[in-house]
Amino acid sequence: MRLETSFKNEANNARRCAELLAQTPELRDDVYVPRVYGAAEGCEESDRIMVMEWIDGCRWARVSLQNTCFTLTVTG
């Protein structure tokens, strides 16, 4: 449980996710992971503090699926 609530762990996961997406041609232009600022940028890193880039956006629930490239499939 401690790892699940660690912002250091979440920061590492975000960095890893950004790296993997950058290597995935199908997603790299459509998915954006906000930058995590850490010790290299002069920001404190701890289990209780994580500093990330602010991104303006909209809630997923407000996105009109008719204006996207998603194909919905009903399963189950």
mmCIF file of the N, C-alpha and C atoms, coordinates in Angstrom:
data_MODEL
# 
_entry.id   MODEL 
# 
loop_
_atom_site.group_PDB 
_atom_site.id 
_atom_site.type_symbol 
_atom_site.label_atom_id 
_atom_site.label_alt_id 
_atom_site.label_comp_id 
_atom_site.label_asym_id 
_atom_site.label_entity_id 
_atom_site.label_seq_id 
_atom_site.pdbx_PDB_ins_code 
_atom_site.Cartn_x 
_atom_site.Cartn_y 
_atom_site.Cartn_z 
_atom_site.occupancy 
_atom_site.B_iso_or_equiv 
_atom_site.pdbx_formal_charge 
_atom_site.auth_seq_id 
_atom_site.auth_comp_id 
_atom_site.auth_asym_id 
_atom_site.auth_atom_id 
_atom_site.pdbx_PDB_model_num 
ATOM 1   N N  . MET A 1 1  ? 0.816   -1.186 0.000   1.00 0.00 ? 1  MET A N  1 
ATOM 2   C CA . MET A 1 1  ? 0.000   0.000  0.000   1.00 0.00 ? 1  MET A CA 1 
ATOM 3   C C  . MET A 1 1  ? 0.867   1.260  0.000   1.00 0.00 ? 1  MET A C  1 
ATOM 4   N N  . ARG A 1 2  ? 2.007   1.187  0.653   1.00 0.00 ? 2  ARG A N  1 
ATOM 5   C CA . ARG A 1 2  ? 2.883   2.355  0.735   1.00 0.00 ? 2  ARG A CA 1 
ATOM 6   C C  . ARG A 1 2  ? 3.361   2.784  -0.664  1.00 0.00 ? 2  ARG A C  1 
ATOM 7   N N  . LEU A 1 3  ? 3.698   1.823  -1.500  1.00 0.00 ? 3  LEU A N  1 
ATOM 8   C CA . LEU A 1 3  ? 4.142   2.122  -2.857  1.00 0.00 ? 3  LEU A CA 1 
ATOM 9   C C  . LEU A 1 3  ? 3.014   2.763  -3.673  1.00 0.00 ? 3  LEU A C  1 
ATOM 10  N N  . GLU A 1 4  ? 1.796   2.334  -3.429  1.00 0.00 ? 4  GLU A N  1 
ATOM 11  C CA . GLU A 1 4  ? 0.640   2.856  -4.160  1.00 0.00 ? 4  GLU A CA 1 
ATOM 12  C C  . GLU A 1 4  ? 0.375   4.330  -3.851  1.00 0.00 ? 4  GLU A C  1 
ATOM 13  N N  . THR A 1 5  ? 0.769   4.788  -2.685  1.00 0.00 ? 5  THR A N  1 
ATOM 14  C CA . THR A 1 5  ? 0.523   6.180  -2.294  1.00 0.00 ? 5  THR A CA 1 
ATOM 15  C C  . THR A 1 5  ? 1.787   7.037  -2.343  1.00 0.00 ? 5  THR A C  1 
ATOM 16  N N  . SER A 1 6  ? 2.830   6.545  -2.960  1.00 0.00 ? 6  SER A N  1 
ATOM 17  C CA . SER A 1 6  ? 4.103   7.256  -3.047  1.00 0.00 ? 6  SER A CA 1 
ATOM 18  C C  . SER A 1 6  ? 4.149   8.126  -4.300  1.00 0.00 ? 6  SER A C  1 
ATOM 19  N N  . PHE A 1 7  ? 4.314   9.442  -4.126  1.00 0.00 ? 7  PHE A N  1 
ATOM 20  C CA . PHE A 1 7  ? 4.435   10.327 -5.285  1.00 0.00 ? 7  PHE A CA 1 
ATOM 21  C C  . PHE A 1 7  ? 5.760   10.120 -6.014  1.00 0.00 ? 7  PHE A C  1 
ATOM 22  N N  . LYS A 1 8  ? 6.798   9.669  -5.311  1.00 0.00 ? 8  LYS A N  1 
ATOM 23  C CA . LYS A 1 8  ? 8.050   9.337  -6.004  1.00 0.00 ? 8  LYS A CA 1 
ATOM 24  C C  . LYS A 1 8  ? 7.808   8.209  -7.001  1.00 0.00 ? 8  LYS A C  1 
ATOM 25  N N  . ASN A 1 9  ? 7.062   7.210  -6.582  1.00 0.00 ? 9  ASN A N  1 
ATOM 26  C CA . ASN A 1 9  ? 6.730   6.095  -7.459  1.00 0.00 ? 9  ASN A CA 1 
ATOM 27  C C  . ASN A 1 9  ? 5.870   6.577  -8.629  1.00 0.00 ? 9  ASN A C  1 
ATOM 28  N N  . GLU A 1 10 ? 4.886   7.422  -8.358  1.00 0.00 ? 10 GLU A N  1 
ATOM 29  C CA . GLU A 1 10 ? 4.024   7.948  -9.417  1.00 0.00 ? 10 GLU A CA 1 
ATOM 30  C C  . GLU A 1 10 ? 4.817   8.799  -10.411 1.00 0.00 ? 10 GLU A C  1 
ATOM 31  N N  . ALA A 1 11 ? 5.776   9.583  -9.919  1.00 0.00 ? 11 ALA A N  1 
ATOM 32  C CA . ALA A 1 11 ? 6.617   10.388 -10.806 1.00 0.00 ? 11 ALA A CA 1 
ATOM 33  C C  . ALA A 1 11 ? 7.428   9.494  -11.729 1.00 0.00 ? 11 ALA A C  1 
ATOM 34  N N  . ASN A 1 12 ? 7.991   8.426  -11.176 1.00 0.00 ? 12 ASN A N  1 
ATOM 35  C CA . ASN A 1 12 ? 8.749   7.475  -12.001 1.00 0.00 ? 12 ASN A CA 1 
ATOM 36  C C  . ASN A 1 12 ? 7.847   6.799  -13.022 1.00 0.00 ? 12 ASN A C  1 
ATOM 37  N N  . ASN A 1 13 ? 6.624   6.450  -12.617 1.00 0.00 ? 13 ASN A N  1 
ATOM 38  C CA . ASN A 1 13 ? 5.674   5.836  -13.553 1.00 0.00 ? 13 ASN A CA 1 
ATOM 39  C C  . ASN A 1 13 ? 5.315   6.801  -14.686 1.00 0.00 ? 13 ASN A C  1 
ATOM 40  N N  . ALA A 1 14 ? 5.110   8.072  -14.364 1.00 0.00 ? 14 ALA A N  1 
ATOM 41  C CA . ALA A 1 14 ? 4.775   9.068  -15.388 1.00 0.00 ? 14 ALA A CA 1 
ATOM 42  C C  . ALA A 1 14 ? 5.930   9.241  -16.374 1.00 0.00 ? 14 ALA A C  1 
ATOM 43  N N  . ARG A 1 15 ? 7.149   9.300  -15.861 1.00 0.00 ? 15 ARG A N  1 
ATOM 44  C CA . ARG A 1 15 ? 8.320   9.423  -16.745 1.00 0.00 ? 15 ARG A CA 1 
ATOM 45  C C  . ARG A 1 15 ? 8.441   8.198  -17.657 1.00 0.00 ? 15 ARG A C  1 
ATOM 46  N N  . ARG A 1 16 ? 8.240   7.037  -17.083 1.00 0.00 ? 16 ARG A N  1 
ATOM 47  C CA . ARG A 1 16 ? 8.328   5.787  -17.866 1.00 0.00 ? 16 ARG A CA 1 
ATOM 48  C C  . ARG A 1 16 ? 7.228   5.737  -18.922 1.00 0.00 ? 16 ARG A C  1 
ATOM 49  N N  . CYS A 1 17 ? 6.030   6.129  -18.543 1.00 0.00 ? 17 CYS A N  1 
ATOM 50  C CA . CYS A 1 17 ? 4.909   6.153  -19.481 1.00 0.00 ? 17 CYS A CA 1 
ATOM 51  C C  . CYS A 1 17 ? 5.211   7.101  -20.645 1.00 0.00 ? 17 CYS A C  1 
ATOM 52  N N  . ALA A 1 18 ? 5.744   8.282  -20.359 1.00 0.00 ? 18 ALA A N  1 
ATOM 53  C CA . ALA A 1 18 ? 6.082   9.245  -21.406 1.00 0.00 ? 18 ALA A CA 1 
ATOM 54  C C  . ALA A 1 18 ? 7.137   8.669  -22.356 1.00 0.00 ? 18 ALA A C  1 
ATOM 55  N N  . GLU A 1 19 ? 8.132   7.981  -21.799 1.00 0.00 ? 19 GLU A N  1 
ATOM 56  C CA . GLU A 1 19 ? 9.172   7.366  -22.626 1.00 0.00 ? 19 GLU A CA 1 
ATOM 57  C C  . GLU A 1 19 ? 8.590   6.284  -23.535 1.00 0.00 ? 19 GLU A C  1 
ATOM 58  N N  . LEU A 1 20 ? 7.728   5.449  -22.983 1.00 0.00 ? 20 LEU A N  1 
ATOM 59  C CA . LEU A 1 20 ? 7.132   4.367  -23.773 1.00 0.00 ? 20 LEU A CA 1 
ATOM 60  C C  . LEU A 1 20 ? 6.207   4.916  -24.854 1.00 0.00 ? 20 LEU A C  1 
ATOM 61  N N  . LEU A 1 21 ? 5.433   5.944  -24.538 1.00 0.00 ? 21 LEU A N  1 
ATOM 62  C CA . LEU A 1 21 ? 4.553   6.551  -25.539 1.00 0.00 ? 21 LEU A CA 1 
ATOM 63  C C  . LEU A 1 21 ? 5.346   7.204  -26.663 1.00 0.00 ? 21 LEU A C  1 
ATOM 64  N N  . ALA A 1 22 ? 6.484   7.775  -26.329 1.00 0.00 ? 22 ALA A N  1 
ATOM 65  C CA . ALA A 1 22 ? 7.330   8.410  -27.350 1.00 0.00 ? 22 ALA A CA 1 
ATOM 66  C C  . ALA A 1 22 ? 7.854   7.387  -28.349 1.00 0.00 ? 22 ALA A C  1 
ATOM 67  N N  . GLN A 1 23 ? 7.921   6.137  -27.940 1.00 0.00 ? 23 GLN A N  1 
ATOM 68  C CA . GLN A 1 23 ? 8.403   5.064  -28.809 1.00 0.00 ? 23 GLN A CA 1 
ATOM 69  C C  . GLN A 1 23 ? 7.269   4.338  -29.545 1.00 0.00 ? 23 GLN A C  1 
ATOM 70  N N  . THR A 1 24 ? 6.033   4.782  -29.323 1.00 0.00 ? 24 THR A N  1 
ATOM 71  C CA . THR A 1 24 ? 4.875   4.128  -29.927 1.00 0.00 ? 24 THR A CA 1 
ATOM 72  C C  . THR A 1 24 ? 4.271   5.043  -30.986 1.00 0.00 ? 24 THR A C  1 
ATOM 73  N N  . PRO A 1 25 ? 4.568   4.796  -32.268 1.00 0.00 ? 25 PRO A N  1 
ATOM 74  C CA . PRO A 1 25 ? 4.115   5.694  -33.336 1.00 0.00 ? 25 PRO A CA 1 
ATOM 75  C C  . PRO A 1 25 ? 2.608   5.933  -33.357 1.00 0.00 ? 25 PRO A C  1 
ATOM 76  N N  . GLU A 1 26 ? 1.805   4.916  -33.007 1.00 0.00 ? 26 GLU A N  1 
ATOM 77  C CA . GLU A 1 26 ? 0.347   5.065  -33.057 1.00 0.00 ? 26 GLU A CA 1 
ATOM 78  C C  . GLU A 1 26 ? -0.193  6.013  -32.001 1.00 0.00 ? 26 GLU A C  1 
ATOM 79  N N  . LEU A 1 27 ? 0.564   6.244  -30.943 1.00 0.00 ? 27 LEU A N  1 
ATOM 80  C CA . LEU A 1 27 ? 0.057   7.041  -29.826 1.00 0.00 ? 27 LEU A CA 1 
ATOM 81  C C  . LEU A 1 27 ? 0.825   8.334  -29.558 1.00 0.00 ? 27 LEU A C  1 
ATOM 82  N N  . ARG A 1 28 ? 2.069   8.406  -29.979 1.00 0.00 ? 28 ARG A N  1 
ATOM 83  C CA . ARG A 1 28 ? 2.913   9.526  -29.553 1.00 0.00 ? 28 ARG A CA 1 
ATOM 84  C C  . ARG A 1 28 ? 2.406   10.903 -29.947 1.00 0.00 ? 28 ARG A C  1 
ATOM 85  N N  . ASP A 1 29 ? 1.617   11.008 -31.014 1.00 0.00 ? 29 ASP A N  1 
ATOM 86  C CA . ASP A 1 29 ? 1.087   12.306 -31.414 1.00 0.00 ? 29 ASP A CA 1 
ATOM 87  C C  . ASP A 1 29 ? -0.291  12.586 -30.825 1.00 0.00 ? 29 ASP A C  1 
ATOM 88  N N  . ASP A 1 30 ? -0.919  11.585 -30.199 1.00 0.00 ? 30 ASP A N  1 
ATOM 89  C CA . ASP A 1 30 ? -2.280  11.743 -29.692 1.00 0.00 ? 30 ASP A CA 1 
ATOM 90  C C  . ASP A 1 30 ? -2.397  11.732 -28.175 1.00 0.00 ? 30 ASP A C  1 
ATOM 91  N N  . VAL A 1 31 ? -1.398  11.192 -27.480 1.00 0.00 ? 31 VAL A N  1 
ATOM 92  C CA . VAL A 1 31 ? -1.444  11.095 -26.020 1.00 0.00 ? 31 VAL A CA 1 
ATOM 93  C C  . VAL A 1 31 ? -0.301  11.922 -25.454 1.00 0.00 ? 31 VAL A C  1 
ATOM 94  N N  . TYR A 1 32 ? -0.630  12.778 -24.487 1.00 0.00 ? 32 TYR A N  1 
ATOM 95  C CA . TYR A 1 32 ? 0.392   13.625 -23.879 1.00 0.00 ? 32 TYR A CA 1 
ATOM 96  C C  . TYR A 1 32 ? 0.439   13.365 -22.381 1.00 0.00 ? 32 TYR A C  1 
ATOM 97  N N  . VAL A 1 33 ? 1.632   13.117 -21.868 1.00 0.00 ? 33 VAL A N  1 
ATOM 98  C CA . VAL A 1 33 ? 1.849   12.929 -20.435 1.00 0.00 ? 33 VAL A CA 1 
ATOM 99  C C  . VAL A 1 33 ? 2.527   14.191 -19.918 1.00 0.00 ? 33 VAL A C  1 
ATOM 100 N N  . PRO A 1 34 ? 1.926   14.885 -18.956 1.00 0.00 ? 34 PRO A N  1 
ATOM 101 C CA . PRO A 1 34 ? 2.549   16.095 -18.420 1.00 0.00 ? 34 PRO A CA 1 
ATOM 102 C C  . PRO A 1 34 ? 3.943   15.796 -17.857 1.00 0.00 ? 34 PRO A C  1 
ATOM 103 N N  . ARG A 1 35 ? 4.834   16.732 -18.039 1.00 0.00 ? 35 ARG A N  1 
ATOM 104 C CA . ARG A 1 35 ? 6.211   16.579 -17.566 1.00 0.00 ? 35 ARG A CA 1 
ATOM 105 C C  . ARG A 1 35 ? 6.255   16.611 -16.047 1.00 0.00 ? 35 ARG A C  1 
ATOM 106 N N  . VAL A 1 36 ? 7.058   15.741 -15.470 1.00 0.00 ? 36 VAL A N  1 
ATOM 107 C CA . VAL A 1 36 ? 7.277   15.711 -14.029 1.00 0.00 ? 36 VAL A CA 1 
ATOM 108 C C  . VAL A 1 36 ? 8.589   16.434 -13.749 1.00 0.00 ? 36 VAL A C  1 
ATOM 109 N N  . TYR A 1 37 ? 8.551   17.396 -12.838 1.00 0.00 ? 37 TYR A N  1 
ATOM 110 C CA . TYR A 1 37 ? 9.750   18.139 -12.464 1.00 0.00 ? 37 TYR A CA 1 
ATOM 111 C C  . TYR A 1 37 ? 10.324  17.521 -11.196 1.00 0.00 ? 37 TYR A C  1 
ATOM 112 N N  . GLY A 1 38 ? 11.618  17.240 -11.234 1.00 0.00 ? 38 GLY A N  1 
ATOM 113 C CA . GLY A 1 38 ? 12.277  16.599 -10.101 1.00 0.00 ? 38 GLY A CA 1 
ATOM 114 C C  . GLY A 1 38 ? 13.546  17.312 -9.708  1.00 0.00 ? 38 GLY A C  1 
ATOM 115 N N  . ALA A 1 39 ? 14.425  16.574 -9.075  1.00 0.00 ? 39 ALA A N  1 
ATOM 116 C CA . ALA A 1 39 ? 15.672  17.127 -8.556  1.00 0.00 ? 39 ALA A CA 1 
ATOM 117 C C  . ALA A 1 39 ? 16.525  17.759 -9.660  1.00 0.00 ? 39 ALA A C  1 
ATOM 118 N N  . ALA A 1 40 ? 16.496  17.185 -10.852 1.00 0.00 ? 40 ALA A N  1 
ATOM 119 C CA . ALA A 1 40 ? 17.288  17.720 -11.966 1.00 0.00 ? 40 ALA A CA 1 
ATOM 120 C C  . ALA A 1 40 ? 16.849  19.132 -12.344 1.00 0.00 ? 40 ALA A C  1 
ATOM 121 N N  . GLU A 1 41 ? 15.575  19.454 -12.086 1.00 0.00 ? 41 GLU A N  1 
ATOM 122 C CA . GLU A 1 41 ? 15.044  20.789 -12.396 1.00 0.00 ? 41 GLU A CA 1 
ATOM 123 C C  . GLU A 1 41 ? 14.999  21.686 -11.159 1.00 0.00 ? 41 GLU A C  1 
ATOM 124 N N  . GLY A 1 42 ? 15.526  21.205 -10.049 1.00 0.00 ? 42 GLY A N  1 
ATOM 125 C CA . GLY A 1 42 ? 15.563  21.996 -8.824  1.00 0.00 ? 42 GLY A CA 1 
ATOM 126 C C  . GLY A 1 42 ? 14.316  21.885 -7.968  1.00 0.00 ? 42 GLY A C  1 
ATOM 127 N N  . CYS A 1 43 ? 13.490  20.884 -8.215  1.00 0.00 ? 43 CYS A N  1 
ATOM 128 C CA . CYS A 1 43 ? 12.269  20.687 -7.427  1.00 0.00 ? 43 CYS A CA 1 
ATOM 129 C C  . CYS A 1 43 ? 12.472  19.541 -6.443  1.00 0.00 ? 43 CYS A C  1 
ATOM 130 N N  . GLU A 1 44 ? 11.867  19.694 -5.281  1.00 0.00 ? 44 GLU A N  1 
ATOM 131 C CA . GLU A 1 44 ? 11.959  18.656 -4.270  1.00 0.00 ? 44 GLU A CA 1 
ATOM 132 C C  . GLU A 1 44 ? 11.172  17.420 -4.703  1.00 0.00 ? 44 GLU A C  1 
ATOM 133 N N  . GLU A 1 45 ? 11.746  16.259 -4.454  1.00 0.00 ? 45 GLU A N  1 
ATOM 134 C CA . GLU A 1 45 ? 11.055  14.993 -4.717  1.00 0.00 ? 45 GLU A CA 1 
ATOM 135 C C  . GLU A 1 45 ? 10.904  14.257 -3.399  1.00 0.00 ? 45 GLU A C  1 
ATOM 136 N N  . SER A 1 46 ? 9.697   13.792 -3.134  1.00 0.00 ? 46 SER A N  1 
ATOM 137 C CA . SER A 1 46 ? 9.472   12.979 -1.945  1.00 0.00 ? 46 SER A CA 1 
ATOM 138 C C  . SER A 1 46 ? 8.228   12.136 -2.165  1.00 0.00 ? 46 SER A C  1 
ATOM 139 N N  . ASP A 1 47 ? 7.927   11.296 -1.197  1.00 0.00 ? 47 ASP A N  1 
ATOM 140 C CA . ASP A 1 47 ? 6.726   10.473 -1.288  1.00 0.00 ? 47 ASP A CA 1 
ATOM 141 C C  . ASP A 1 47 ? 5.458   11.306 -1.155  1.00 0.00 ? 47 ASP A C  1 
ATOM 142 N N  . ARG A 1 48 ? 5.594   12.542 -0.660  1.00 0.00 ? 48 ARG A N  1 
ATOM 143 C CA . ARG A 1 48 ? 4.419   13.373 -0.406  1.00 0.00 ? 48 ARG A CA 1 
ATOM 144 C C  . ARG A 1 48 ? 4.271   14.562 -1.348  1.00 0.00 ? 48 ARG A C  1 
ATOM 145 N N  . ILE A 1 49 ? 5.285   14.813 -2.196  1.00 0.00 ? 49 ILE A N  1 
ATOM 146 C CA . ILE A 1 49 ? 5.243   15.966 -3.100  1.00 0.00 ? 49 ILE A CA 1 
ATOM 147 C C  . ILE A 1 49 ? 5.618   15.529 -4.510  1.00 0.00 ? 49 ILE A C  1 
ATOM 148 N N  . MET A 1 50 ? 4.811   15.934 -5.488  1.00 0.00 ? 50 MET A N  1 
ATOM 149 C CA . MET A 1 50 ? 5.132   15.701 -6.896  1.00 0.00 ? 50 MET A CA 1 
ATOM 150 C C  . MET A 1 50 ? 4.770   16.976 -7.657  1.00 0.00 ? 50 MET A C  1 
ATOM 151 N N  . VAL A 1 51 ? 5.713   17.509 -8.418  1.00 0.00 ? 51 VAL A N  1 
ATOM 152 C CA . VAL A 1 51 ? 5.493   18.729 -9.194  1.00 0.00 ? 51 VAL A CA 1 
ATOM 153 C C  . VAL A 1 51 ? 5.413   18.340 -10.662 1.00 0.00 ? 51 VAL A C  1 
ATOM 154 N N  . MET A 1 52 ? 4.276   18.715 -11.305 1.00 0.00 ? 52 MET A N  1 
ATOM 155 C CA . MET A 1 52 ? 4.054   18.376 -12.701 1.00 0.00 ? 52 MET A CA 1 
ATOM 156 C C  . MET A 1 52 ? 3.675   19.615 -13.488 1.00 0.00 ? 52 MET A C  1 
ATOM 157 N N  . GLU A 1 53 ? 3.867   19.521 -14.787 1.00 0.00 ? 53 GLU A N  1 
ATOM 158 C CA . GLU A 1 53 ? 3.458   20.558 -15.723 1.00 0.00 ? 53 GLU A CA 1 
ATOM 159 C C  . GLU A 1 53 ? 1.935   20.697 -15.697 1.00 0.00 ? 53 GLU A C  1 
ATOM 160 N N  . TRP A 1 54 ? 1.432   21.937 -15.771 1.00 0.00 ? 54 TRP A N  1 
ATOM 161 C CA . TRP A 1 54 ? -0.002  22.187 -15.847 1.00 0.00 ? 54 TRP A CA 1 
ATOM 162 C C  . TRP A 1 54 ? -0.440  22.111 -17.301 1.00 0.00 ? 54 TRP A C  1 
ATOM 163 N N  . ILE A 1 55 ? -1.489  21.361 -17.563 1.00 0.00 ? 55 ILE A N  1 
ATOM 164 C CA . ILE A 1 55 ? -2.024  21.217 -18.914 1.00 0.00 ? 55 ILE A CA 1 
ATOM 165 C C  . ILE A 1 55 ? -3.489  21.629 -18.897 1.00 0.00 ? 55 ILE A C  1 
ATOM 166 N N  . ASP A 1 56 ? -3.854  22.588 -19.750 1.00 0.00 ? 56 ASP A N  1 
ATOM 167 C CA . ASP A 1 56 ? -5.262  22.924 -19.909 1.00 0.00 ? 56 ASP A CA 1 
ATOM 168 C C  . ASP A 1 56 ? -5.921  21.837 -20.740 1.00 0.00 ? 56 ASP A C  1 
ATOM 169 N N  . GLY A 1 57 ? -7.104  21.467 -20.375 1.00 0.00 ? 57 GLY A N  1 
ATOM 170 C CA . GLY A 1 57 ? -7.796  20.420 -21.119 1.00 0.00 ? 57 GLY A CA 1 
ATOM 171 C C  . GLY A 1 57 ? -9.262  20.406 -20.769 1.00 0.00 ? 57 GLY A C  1 
ATOM 172 N N  . CYS A 1 58 ? -9.902  19.299 -21.018 1.00 0.00 ? 58 CYS A N  1 
ATOM 173 C CA . CYS A 1 58 ? -11.313 19.154 -20.677 1.00 0.00 ? 58 CYS A CA 1 
ATOM 174 C C  . CYS A 1 58 ? -11.523 17.777 -20.069 1.00 0.00 ? 58 CYS A C  1 
ATOM 175 N N  . ARG A 1 59 ? -12.600 17.647 -19.335 1.00 0.00 ? 59 ARG A N  1 
ATOM 176 C CA . ARG A 1 59 ? -12.931 16.355 -18.743 1.00 0.00 ? 59 ARG A CA 1 
ATOM 177 C C  . ARG A 1 59 ? -13.308 15.370 -19.835 1.00 0.00 ? 59 ARG A C  1 
ATOM 178 N N  . TRP A 1 60 ? -12.903 14.127 -19.656 1.00 0.00 ? 60 TRP A N  1 
ATOM 179 C CA . TRP A 1 60 ? -13.191 13.098 -20.643 1.00 0.00 ? 60 TRP A CA 1 
ATOM 180 C C  . TRP A 1 60 ? -14.690 12.986 -20.885 1.00 0.00 ? 60 TRP A C  1 
ATOM 181 N N  . ALA A 1 61 ? -15.489 13.125 -19.838 1.00 0.00 ? 61 ALA A N  1 
ATOM 182 C CA . ALA A 1 61 ? -16.940 12.989 -19.967 1.00 0.00 ? 61 ALA A CA 1 
ATOM 183 C C  . ALA A 1 61 ? -17.530 14.063 -20.875 1.00 0.00 ? 61 ALA A C  1 
ATOM 184 N N  . ARG A 1 62 ? -16.839 15.170 -21.064 1.00 0.00 ? 62 ARG A N  1 
ATOM 185 C CA . ARG A 1 62 ? -17.350 16.266 -21.887 1.00 0.00 ? 62 ARG A CA 1 
ATOM 186 C C  . ARG A 1 62 ? -16.879 16.185 -23.341 1.00 0.00 ? 62 ARG A C  1 
ATOM 187 N N  . VAL A 1 63 ? -16.029 15.235 -23.646 1.00 0.00 ? 63 VAL A N  1 
ATOM 188 C CA . VAL A 1 63 ? -15.524 15.086 -25.011 1.00 0.00 ? 63 VAL A CA 1 
ATOM 189 C C  . VAL A 1 63 ? -16.594 14.394 -25.851 1.00 0.00 ? 63 VAL A C  1 
ATOM 190 N N  . SER A 1 64 ? -16.892 14.954 -26.973 1.00 0.00 ? 64 SER A N  1 
ATOM 191 C CA . SER A 1 64 ? -17.863 14.333 -27.870 1.00 0.00 ? 64 SER A CA 1 
ATOM 192 C C  . SER A 1 64 ? -17.184 13.222 -28.649 1.00 0.00 ? 64 SER A C  1 
ATOM 193 N N  . LEU A 1 65 ? -17.641 11.998 -28.471 1.00 0.00 ? 65 LEU A N  1 
ATOM 194 C CA . LEU A 1 65 ? -17.031 10.860 -29.159 1.00 0.00 ? 65 LEU A CA 1 
ATOM 195 C C  . LEU A 1 65 ? -17.295 10.901 -30.655 1.00 0.00 ? 65 LEU A C  1 
ATOM 196 N N  . GLN A 1 66 ? -18.268 11.670 -31.082 1.00 0.00 ? 66 GLN A N  1 
ATOM 197 C CA . GLN A 1 66 ? -18.543 11.784 -32.512 1.00 0.00 ? 66 GLN A CA 1 
ATOM 198 C C  . GLN A 1 66 ? -17.430 12.537 -33.230 1.00 0.00 ? 66 GLN A C  1 
ATOM 199 N N  . ASN A 1 67 ? -16.660 13.338 -32.510 1.00 0.00 ? 67 ASN A N  1 
ATOM 200 C CA . ASN A 1 67 ? -15.607 14.144 -33.125 1.00 0.00 ? 67 ASN A CA 1 
ATOM 201 C C  . ASN A 1 67 ? -14.221 13.550 -32.896 1.00 0.00 ? 67 ASN A C  1 
ATOM 202 N N  . THR A 1 68 ? -14.159 12.268 -32.582 1.00 0.00 ? 68 THR A N  1 
ATOM 203 C CA . THR A 1 68 ? -12.873 11.623 -32.340 1.00 0.00 ? 68 THR A CA 1 
ATOM 204 C C  . THR A 1 68 ? -12.684 10.468 -33.310 1.00 0.00 ? 68 THR A C  1 
ATOM 205 N N  . CYS A 1 69 ? -11.503 9.873  -33.249 1.00 0.00 ? 69 CYS A N  1 
ATOM 206 C CA . CYS A 1 69 ? -11.202 8.734  -34.113 1.00 0.00 ? 69 CYS A CA 1 
ATOM 207 C C  . CYS A 1 69 ? -11.416 7.409  -33.410 1.00 0.00 ? 69 CYS A C  1 
ATOM 208 N N  . PHE A 1 70 ? -12.092 7.428  -32.243 1.00 0.00 ? 70 PHE A N  1 
ATOM 209 C CA . PHE A 1 70 ? -12.307 6.198  -31.496 1.00 0.00 ? 70 PHE A CA 1 
ATOM 210 C C  . PHE A 1 70 ? -13.416 5.367  -32.132 1.00 0.00 ? 70 PHE A C  1 
ATOM 211 N N  . THR A 1 71 ? -13.243 4.068  -32.092 1.00 0.00 ? 71 THR A N  1 
ATOM 212 C CA . THR A 1 71 ? -14.274 3.127  -32.510 1.00 0.00 ? 71 THR A CA 1 
ATOM 213 C C  . THR A 1 71 ? -14.731 2.385  -31.264 1.00 0.00 ? 71 THR A C  1 
ATOM 214 N N  . LEU A 1 72 ? -16.005 2.509  -30.939 1.00 0.00 ? 72 LEU A N  1 
ATOM 215 C CA . LEU A 1 72 ? -16.517 1.852  -29.747 1.00 0.00 ? 72 LEU A CA 1 
ATOM 216 C C  . LEU A 1 72 ? -17.023 0.468  -30.106 1.00 0.00 ? 72 LEU A C  1 
ATOM 217 N N  . THR A 1 73 ? -16.655 -0.490 -29.267 1.00 0.00 ? 73 THR A N  1 
ATOM 218 C CA . THR A 1 73 ? -17.088 -1.867 -29.461 1.00 0.00 ? 73 THR A CA 1 
ATOM 219 C C  . THR A 1 73 ? -17.711 -2.360 -28.169 1.00 0.00 ? 73 THR A C  1 
ATOM 220 N N  . VAL A 1 74 ? -18.905 -2.903 -28.232 1.00 0.00 ? 74 VAL A N  1 
ATOM 221 C CA . VAL A 1 74 ? -19.568 -3.449 -27.063 1.00 0.00 ? 74 VAL A CA 1 
ATOM 222 C C  . VAL A 1 74 ? -19.095 -4.885 -26.892 1.00 0.00 ? 74 VAL A C  1 
ATOM 223 N N  . THR A 1 75 ? -18.629 -5.214 -25.688 1.00 0.00 ? 75 THR A N  1 
ATOM 224 C CA . THR A 1 75 ? -18.166 -6.576 -25.405 1.00 0.00 ? 75 THR A CA 1 
ATOM 225 C C  . THR A 1 75 ? -18.921 -7.111 -24.209 1.00 0.00 ? 75 THR A C  1 
ATOM 226 N N  . GLY A 1 76 ? -18.849 -8.407 -24.047 1.00 0.00 ? 76 GLY A N  1 
ATOM 227 C CA . GLY A 1 76 ? -19.385 -9.024 -22.852 1.00 0.00 ? 76 GLY A CA 1 
ATOM 228 C C  . GLY A 1 76 ? -20.784 -9.345 -22.953 1.00 0.00 ? 76 GLY A C  1 
# 
